[in-house]
Amino acid sequence: MSNITQYDINGEKQGEVTLNIDENFQANHQMIKEYIVALRENQRQWSANTKTRSEVKASRKKCRPQKGTGNARQGNTTTPQFKGGGIVFGPKPKFDQHVKVNRKEKRAAIRFLLIEKIKSGNLIVLKDPTGELKAPKTKMIDTLLKKVEAKDKRTLFIAGRSSEDSNDSLFTNLSKSIRNIPKAKLNQLAQMSGYDLICNKMLIVCESEMAQLQQLVESK
């Protein structure tokens, strides 16, 4: 069991929320490293492409006479030593480089990192500000970060997004309120990765997402 402090949108304490976590849960550190490396590798596009001398479109006419000029012999301008010529051993689009991540390993890594955030006190609960945040208000979010001492820390807000999301929804207003604040970002719990947990020092979870969070960290 762990008690997490709950705040409202103005940064005032509203009590505590209890989560059932397994404080003795451990995950292999090498497994977590391989999971994070795989996430980073899978973000690469592998689309860099250069042209060889046979692919460059240019005149095939000989640059200058073979003899009599005192200069080295040259073929045409598609050769690598000329500007605009082909590239030697340049990058080409590679085959599928996707690194597969085992589903159980992914869940174990995220669960471990979430429990570490809770145990270190770097996870707090935000009381759903539906009534206060009817429109984007960056100043309100900025005040919240100052009061929870997360102003200069990388902070990840977690909020839910309904399938019938409208322009005046909580997620949309929260997103617009956060986007101009340095080191702060918004994401959904289902789309959160272990890389997000490692990169962000503070995690602020909306009250409506606590049930889903409990499923991720509960004892099994």
Secondary structure as UniProt FT lines:
FT   STRAND          2..7
FT   TURN            9..10
FT   STRAND          13..19
FT   TURN            23..24
FT   HELIX           29..42
FT   TURN            53..55
FT   TURN            77..78
FT   TURN            80..81
FT   TURN            83..84
FT   TURN            88..89
FT   HELIX           103..119
FT   TURN            120..121
FT   STRAND          123..126
FT   TURN            130..132
FT   HELIX           138..147
FT   TURN            148..149
FT   TURN            151..152
FT   STRAND          155..158
FT   TURN            163..164
FT   TURN            167..168
FT   HELIX           170..178
FT   TURN            179..180
FT   TURN            182..183
FT   STRAND          184..187
FT   HELIX           189..191
FT   HELIX           194..199
FT   STRAND          202..206
FT   HELIX           207..209
FT   HELIX           210..217
//
